[in-house]
Amino acid sequence: MHDHRKLGRELELFGTDPLIGAGLPYWLPAGAAVRHALEEYLRELELRAGYQHVYSPVLGKRELYEMSGHWSHYRDGMFPPMELGGEQVMLRPSLCPHHALLFRSRGRSYRELPLRLAELGGQYRAELSGVLGGLTRVRAMQLNDAHVFCAPDQAAGEARAALAMIRQAYAALGIEPARYRLSLRGPGVKYAGDPDIWDRATAMLAGILDDSGLDWEAGEGEAAFYGPKIDVQVADAAEREATLSTVQVDFYQPVRFDLCYTGPDGARHRPVMVHRSIVGSMERAVAHLIERHGGAFPDWLAPEQFVVLPVAGAQGAAAAGVARQAAGLGLRAHVAGPESGTLNRRIRSSRLVPYQAVVGEREAAAGQVAVRLRDGRRLPPLPAGAALAGIAAHVGAHRTDLWDSSGWPARRPDGADRHEGARGEQDGPGEQAGADRF
């Protein structure tokens, strides 16, 4: 694995500035493209799973966080209150109090449950300067968060489905968990709620992990202040672990906010609140993806997905047409022309782009492209439209491999079916009039 801070600078993904402040990174265009692709994938995944997306303010009155319990249990991790119009308002440390208010904004019926509310929202933590680092530990983050309000007999099913969503997303992202941890209450006074409720929630989550066939470990003292949780741990290049994804069952905050729904018997009933984050914050998720893939992201996440390489200036117009077709299919594409150097130099400069399409004299005349994959494989010249349609379909499938034109072997000219790493040197005898010879 790689250091995401070093690669982030080299690949111009993100940066920091002392005038903005420590722990407050900004996203450059390439990094923003990765983040946007990740966000859109998560939204689609959530929509298919029956989630509804909402927006809520990043500020709230101190009274809100007193009600949720954050003020009494998490005050040291929050930014201090600001006086505004005779009231104290704060940057939110968590989205769950806001979503609890959305649930109780009107009366709810059991017919509406489970109600799944998702938001990509900002939250803020007053982290000390000594623990800040790159994208993994920041003071302002965008959290892929969701809260499911459900009847008690629905809670286990919702938590189980959330864990399945996490595993599905990890497969698309090429992420391998270091371990699954059941984070439990520990000694001390930082935990809220009745012990019987904790035992009930803990038994539910342990059963879900067991039913999923996953190896897991218990982590005493790692729970949230309001309930136990499943933490999906990932490791960085130095084998340091961090929590990327969580599933939590919460009986506590529905009581604090007096959340109720009308049951089939016409009486008021208390819902259970399932907290769920598929990949945690965008910052930590992208940091892990940078290190996991070394900047060679899966094609659907790559900042640039398709580069067109005209062999000479005479093929510039044809190359520009291919790039326009690619953009029309939703691919992030550009032309790297001869003004940027020799063909081999441009190939090396584009080594992290999943698909390189060379256009020589023959390809331009025939309306074809010679596609070279990032791993070093080459495909026979194909009609530009067919090649682009195949690549776009593969990108839309959210896979971690590369499109290979229906499994063609695409052997090297010397007959060796050898793959190159994403950062390997590209071979080739230099610029040729026919792109199939580069």
N, C-alpha and C positions, 0 to 999 in steps of 0.2 A: 504494500500500500504506500501511498504518497502523503506528503504534507499538504493539506488543502490550502494553507496560507501561502506557501510558496507557489503552488500551481495557480492559485487564484490570481496572484500578481502576474505570473508569466502569461496566462491565457486571458488576462483582462476580464475576469469574471466579477470581481468585487474589489472594494478598497475601503480605506478609512481616511479620515482627515481630523487633525486635532481641533479644528474649528467646529466640526460637527460634534466630536466628543468620543471618548473611549467607549467601546461596546456598542457603537452605533454605526455599523457598516452601511455603505451604499452599494447598489447593484449597478454594474456597467451593462451595456447592451447585451453582451454575450451571456453574462450571468442572469440577466433579466429574462432572456429567452429560455434558459434552462428552467428557471423558476416558474415562468408562465406555463410552459409545457407540463410541468409537474402539477401545478394548480388545476389546469384544465382536465388532466387525467383524473385527479381526485374528485373533482366536481362530477364528472361523468360517472365515475364509480359509485358515488353517493346517490346520484339521481336514480341510477338503475336499482339501487338497494332501497329506494323509497324515502330518501331523505329530502327535506325541503330546506332551501338555503335562505338565510336571514342575514341582516346586518344589525349591529348594535354599537352604541357609542363606546369610544375608548376611555371616556371619563364617567365617573359615577360619584355620587355623594358618599361621604364617609359612612353615613348611616347604612347604606347598602351593604358595605363590607363588614360592618358590625353585625348586621343581620345574618350574613352568610357565614360568619365565624372567621373570615380572613383577618380581620383587624386584631382580634385577640390571639389568634394562633400563628399569624404570618406577618405581623406588623414590621418586623425587621427587614423583610424582603420587599417591602412596598415603598414606593416613592412617597415623600411626605405630602400631607394635604395642602391644597392651595386655597386661599381665601377668595371667594368669588361671590359678590353680592350678598355678603353676610352669611354665606354657606361655605362649608368645606367640601371641595371636590378633589378627586384623586384619579391618577392614571390607574386603570384596572390591572390587577395582578393575575386575573383569571376571567374567562368568559362565562363560567357557569352561573354566577349570580344574575347576570343579565338575561341568560336564557331562562332561568327560573321565573323572572318577571314576565318574559314573553309568554310562558305557559299560563301564568295566572292573569294575563291581560283580559281574559273573558272566561266565562264558565266553560268547562270541558265535559264531554260525555265519554263513557267507556267505548263508544263506537269510534272515537277518534284515535284510540290508542292501539298500538304504540305510535306516539307522535315523535318523529325524528327530526330534530332541528340541527342543521350544520352551518358552520360559518368559518371562513378564513378571516380571522380577526387579529388585530393587534393587541398584545398584552405586554406589560412592562414590569421588569424586576430590578430592584435597586442593588445590583450585584457589586461587590467590592472590586476595586481596580485589579487587585492581585489575582483574581480568578478569571478575568476576561481573556478571551483568546479567539481570534479569527471569527468564524461564524458559529463555533460550537458553544460559546458562552457569551451572550450579549445582553444588553439592557432593554432593547426593543426588539420584539420578534413578532412574526406573523404565524399564528397557530392554526393548523388544520384541526379544528375542534368540532365536536358534535355532542349533543345530549339527547338521549332517548327517554321520554317520559312514558312509562308503561305500567300496566297492572302488575302486582307482585308475581303472578304466575307466568308473566311474559318475560321477566327480567333475565332469566337464565338463557332463554332462546336469543334475546337481543345481544347479550354479552357474547354468546357463542358465535353469532353471525358477525359481530364486530371483529372478533379474533380471526375469523375466516377472511374478512376483507383485508386485514393487515397482511396475512400470508399471501393473498392474491396480489396485493400491491408489491410486496417484496419480490415476488417472482418476476413481475414486469420490470422492476427496477434493478434486478440483479443483486439484491441485498441478501446476505446470509446472517441471520441472528447469531450472536455469540451465545446467548442462552435466554430462556424464559424464566422470569422470576415472579413469584407470588409475594408481593410486598405487604408485610404484616405490621400490625401495631406492635410497638415496643414499650419499654418502661418509660415513665415520665408523664408530664402533664400536657404535652403538645397535641394530644388526640382528644377528639370530641365525640360525644354520643354514648349511648348505652352499650356496655360490653356484650349483651345478648344480640344486639343488632350487628356488631362487629363479627361475632361468631357466625351469624347467619350469612352475612355477605362473604366471609372467608370460605365457608363450606361451599357456597355456590361457585365461587371462582376456582377453587381447587377441583371441584367436580368437572368444570368445563375444561380445564387443562388435562385432567385424566382422560376425559372422553375424547379429546383431540389427539390422544396418543403422543403427546409431546413430553419430552423430558424437562422437568422444571425443578427449581430450587426455591426454598423459602428464604425471604430476606426480612429478618426481624428489624423493626424500626424504620423501614423504608416506605411505609404507607403514607398516603395523604392524610391530613389531619381529620378528614371526615369519613375515611373508609379505606379498606384494602384495595389493592389493584394488581392487575397483571401488567408487568413491565417487560417489554421486549428490548433486550440489551444488544447493542452493537459495539464493536471494538475498533479503535483506530490503529494507525501504524505502530504505535508504541504499546499496543494491547491494553490501552486504557478503555474502560467500558463507559458507556453513556446510555441513558434511556432514550429510545427513539419513539416508541409507540406505547400506548397504554389503553387498558380497558378497566373501568372502575364501576363498582356497584355501590350506590349511595342511598342509604335510607335516612341520612341525617338532614341534608338540606331541604328535602320536601317538607320536613317538620318545621325547620327554621322559617321557611317561607309560607307555611300553611297551604301547601299545594294540595288541591283536591280535584276529583272528578266525580261525576254522577254515575253510579253503577246501575246495572240492570234492575236493581231493587229500588231505585230512586233515592238511595242514601248517598252521603258523601264518603268517598274512599280516598286513601292516601296513595299517590303513585310512587313508584320507585324511579330513581334517576340513574341512568347508565351513562357514564362519561366515556368518551371514546375518541382517540386521536390516531389516525392511520399512520402518519409519519411525523407526528409532533410538529415542531416549528419548521418553516421553510429553511431557516438559516442552518439549523443542525442537520436537516435532511440533505441539503445540497452539499454541505461540508463533507458528509459521509460519502455521498455519491462521487464527489471529486476524488476523494482518496481511494474509494473502491475501484473506480474505473480509470484512474490516472488521467482524467480529462478526455478519454475516449468513451464518451457516453453512449448508451444505446441509441440507435438512430432516432427514435422518437423524442429523445431528450436533448440531442446534440444542438448546440447553438447554431451551427451551420450543418445542414443535412446533405447538401448536394452542391458540388462545385463543378462548373463547366470550364474546361481547359482547351481553348482553341490552340492548335499547334502553331499557327502563324496568324498575322493580322488579317489575312484574306478570309479566314474562317470566323472573324469576329461577329459578323452579322448573324451567321447561323448559330453561333454559340449563344448570342443574346436571345435569339428566338427560343432556344431550348430552355434557357433560364426563365424566360417568361412563362413557358408552359409549366415548368416546375412550380413556379410561384402560384400559378393558377390552380394547381392541385394542392396548395397549402404547404408546400415544402419550403424550407428556408434555404434559398439558393442564391448564388452569385457567380459572376464570370471572373476568372483570374486570367487575364490576357497576357500576351507577350511582353507588354510594358512592365510586368512584374518580374521578368527574368526568363531564363530558359525553361523548357517544359519540365525537365527533371527537377529544377529548383522549385517550380510551382507545385509539383507533385509532393516534394518534401515539405513545403510550407503548408500543404493541405492534409498532412498525414493523419490528423485527428478527425477529418471530415469523413463520415461513413461511406459516401459515394462520390467518386470522381469520374466525370464523363469527359473523355477526350474526343475532340472533334478535329479531324484532319481533312485533307482534300476529299478523300473518298466518302467519309461520313457526311460531310457537308453536302456533297452532291447527291447522296442517297437518302438524306434525311435521317441519318442514323447517329448513334453514339456508341463509343467503346467504353464500357463501364469498368472501372477498377474499384474493387472494394478495399476498405481500409486495412483489412487483414492481409492484403497482398494479392488476393485472387483477381483474375481478370475474366470477364465474360466476353463471348463473341459479340461483334457489332450487332446492335439491335435497332429497330425503328425507335426513334426518340419517344414517340407516344407510348409504345408498349413498355419500354424501359421505365419511363416515368410512372406509368400506371402501376407497374409491379412494385416499384419502390414506395409509392404513396400508400398502396394497400398494406405493405409490410409495416410501414411506419404507423399506420392506423391500428395495427394489431397489437401494438405495445409489447414487442418481444425484445429479447436481449441479443439475439443473433442478427446476422445481416442477410438481406435478400440475396438469393443466389440464382435467380432465373430458373426456377423449377428444378433445382438440384443439379444443374449442369456442372460437371467436374471443374471446368474453367482452369485447366492445368496451365502451368507456366510453359513458355516456349521450349524450355529444355526438358519438359516432361515431368519435372518434379512437382508433385502435388504437395507443396510445402507452404504453410501459412506464415506470414510475417506478423510480428507484434505491431501494435498501433504506433509505436515510436521507432520502428525499424527503418533502416535506410531503404529507399526505393531504388530498384535496379533499372537498367535501360541504357541503350546505346546513345541516347541523345535525341534530339528532335528529328522526327521522320515525317515525310509527307503523309504516310498512312498511319493513323493513330494506333492500329492494331499491332504496330511494330515498336511502340515506345517501351 
